[in-house]
Each structure stands twice: as C-alpha cells, then as structure tokens.
Amino acid sequence: MIKITGLTKRFGDLTVLQNVSTEIGKGEVISIIGPSGCGKSTFLRCINLLEKPTAGEIFINGENISDRRADVNRLRQKMGMVFQSFNLYSHLMIIENLMLGPQKLLKTPRQQAFDNGMKYLEMVGLAGKAYSYPDELSGGQKQRAAIARTLAMKPEIVLFDEPTSALDPTMVGEVLAVMRKLATEGLTMLIVTHEMKFARDVSTRVLYMDEQGIYEEGSSEQVFDHPQRPKTRAFIHKIRSFVHKIEGKHFDLYAFNARLEQFLKRHMFTEKKINTMLLISEELLCNILPDIEGEYMLEYSDETGETTVTVSYMKEEEENPLTSEEHSLPLMIIQNSAKDVSYHFADNKNTIKITLEG
C-alpha cells in the first residue's frame, strides 16, 4: 500500500531524515516510537507531503505521489491525518466540522454527509455532542471528534501524530480506546506515539527511529521484548548507560572511578551501592582483567532497577578468566554482590557480564 524509498529530509544544514526506506501493507498498524527530536513527526508529514521530501520517493498503491505531476490533493484524500492539536473549526458545531470535508471535497450531498457524520460520532462515543461547539468539549472529546472528522473522509490510511500528547492524562484513555477499536477493524494506521503499552498492544509492526532514520523495526513482541540494538534497548527499558574505554597499561583507575562515581550519584544510587559498584569494577579491571584494551559499560534500568556491568575486549582465542585459580579471590568478592557473572566468546570478542539485582 505504501512504499518509501530513500526518503531524505533536510531543513537547511540540518538533516532530519537520511535515506529512509520501508513498506507498509494494507491493514497494518505501525507504531513509530523513539526519542523526542528524532524525526518521527517529520517522517509522518513527509508521507502525506505536508513536508516536501528533499530526496526519495513515496508510492501509494503503486502511484508515485512525490512525482511533480501527481495529483497530490486527490491522493491525499486517501490519507487522513490526526494531529496533536485538534484543528476543529471553533465557529462550527461538531457535526458541521464532520460534514464540511465530505461536502466540499467529495461532493457528498448534505443529508448523506450529515448521516455519515452522525455514524462516525456514534462510533467515537460523541453522538450526544453533535450540536455542541468545540469549546464546549474536553480535550479528549475534541480529539475523538477530530478522529471522527478524519474518518468521515473515508480514508484508506490514517496517520496519527502523537494524538494524546496535548491531553490531560485522565483523557488519554478515551482516545486510545477509540484507536484500539479502529485497529481491530482493519484500518491501515501509522501512529507516532509515546504510549508504549498502547503501541505494544495494537501494533502489527513497530518502527524505532533514531540516527536520522529507522534504527530498528520488527513485531511489537520483538521490539519490546527482545530489542536487538543498544539504543532501542535503552529506550524501551529506560536504560541509563555509562561507557569507558579501557586502554591497557595506560588505564587510569582514579579517573575511571571519579567518572563512574559521578554517574552513579547523578542517577541517585545509594552510597552503599556506589561503593559496591566501585569495588566490583576495580576487582574486575585491575585483578581479573589487567592490561586489556576494550570497553567497560554499566547499564541501569529504571524499569527493573537492575544494573549490569559488561567488559568486552578482543582476543583471538577463547580464554575464560573466570575459571583461573589466580582469580578466585577477586571473583569471590564480585560474586558476593552479584546475581550472575558470565563469560561469552564469539568472533574473537571476549565478554564478561555481571548482573546485580535492583
């Protein structure tokens, strides 16, 4: 249904999207997630040409809408969009807001536009507000009315640009309930959202955006339960990370400890846990793995409270330092505080991972 190839968008010297390609099938519900400022909304606005792509092509049902000769208005009628702000006409009643587009653009007779409008208002639970003005509705009701107005144009695809971000938390649920209903009815939907539970429940596929494009994609189970790439894991599990290069004989333990302690204090670790992390790290780097060149990474999950320390380094042969007799004392010190200590070897990369409970 939608095919995007090499989509690039720049604003002056700022590149927001770079060479993005993907396909969306009929009936798919795609959630687009990622940190603020990563280009999610720009991606959505490029798809229906509210933003003109700098480069690349966008096909809707095989027709290239990015071609200068394309009838963009006709093609855009197949694609509705629901914005963060509701964009309802304040001087028109809600039912009049729904009737306006079909009458003007689809040439729908007035009575038919009214009947269809009432049907969609009933679908979103607002039939009783048909003769109210937007200012008489709550934020959640306005957004549901905006969704009904989009559906009244009978689009094949609906784009949702963070539809709950402007709402009071108490009103988010009513809008998400309507969107869940639409997802079960086979409507093709692309949803930019920060509502992770909702995205997990309704999506046939999830796009995680970062680094100017689609950083990782997959089923909701894959992305939320088994993210493959580090930035996806950090976002999904709200992981804070500390990374330090280990430079063999030139390793400066005092500078390392100062940086690590500062990171742990910034993330509200207790004094006891800070001392534990410093002790574990020192035993690992100075007594079990002296003189290696590699990378130390500490990750802390806000979601689980779990902390992991991973040290990786290159060596051609597999040689597990955890099994060496000479390392028994520092290993015992580490194991007294850790939930799990493991060693892994693959592609000449040696990795030791230490896991501590929250």
Stockholm file with secondary structure:
# STOCKHOLM 1.0

chainA/1-358         MIKITGLTKRFGDLTVLQNVSTEIGKGEVISIIGPSGCGKSTFLRCINLLEKPTAGEIFINGENISDRRADVNRLRQKMGMVFQSFNLYSHLMIIENLMLGPQKLLKTPRQQAFDNGMKYLEMVGLAGKAYSYPDELSGGQKQRAAIARTLAMKPEIVLFDEPTSALDPTMVGEVLAVMRKLATEGLTMLIVTHEMKFARDVSTRVLYMDEQGIYEEGSSEQVFDHPQRPKTRAFIHKIRSFVHKIEGKHFDLYAFNARLEQFLKRHMFTEKKINTMLLISEELLCNILPDIEGEYMLEYSDETGETTVTVSYMKEEEENPLTSEEHSLPLMIIQNSAKDVSYHFADNKNTIKITLEG
#=GR chainA/1-358 SS CEEEEEEEEEETTEEEEEEEEEEECTTCEEEEECSTTSSHHHHHHHHTTSSCCSEEEEEETTEETTSTTSCHHHHHTTEEEECSSCCCCTTSCHHHHHHHHHHHHSCCCHHHHHHHHHHHHHHTTCGGGTTSCGGGSCHHHHHHHHHHHHHHTCCSEEEEESTTTTSCHHHHHHHHHHHHHHHHTTCEEEEECSCHHHHHHHCSEEEEEETTEEEEEECHHHHHHSCCSHHHHHHHTTEEEEEEEEEGGGCCHHHHHHHHHHHHHHTTCCHHHHHHHHHHHHIIIIIISTTCEEEEEEEEETTTCCEEEEEEEECSSCCCGGGCGGGHHHHHHHHTTCSEEEEEEETTEEEEEEEECC
#=GC SS_cons         CEEEEEEEEEETTEEEEEEEEEEECTTCEEEEECSTTSSHHHHHHHHTTSSCCSEEEEEETTEETTSTTSCHHHHHTTEEEECSSCCCCTTSCHHHHHHHHHHHHSCCCHHHHHHHHHHHHHHTTCGGGTTSCGGGSCHHHHHHHHHHHHHHTCCSEEEEESTTTTSCHHHHHHHHHHHHHHHHTTCEEEEECSCHHHHHHHCSEEEEEETTEEEEEECHHHHHHSCCSHHHHHHHTTEEEEEEEEEGGGCCHHHHHHHHHHHHHHTTCCHHHHHHHHHHHHIIIIIISTTCEEEEEEEEETTTCCEEEEEEEECSSCCCGGGCGGGHHHHHHHHTTCSEEEEEEETTEEEEEEEECC
//
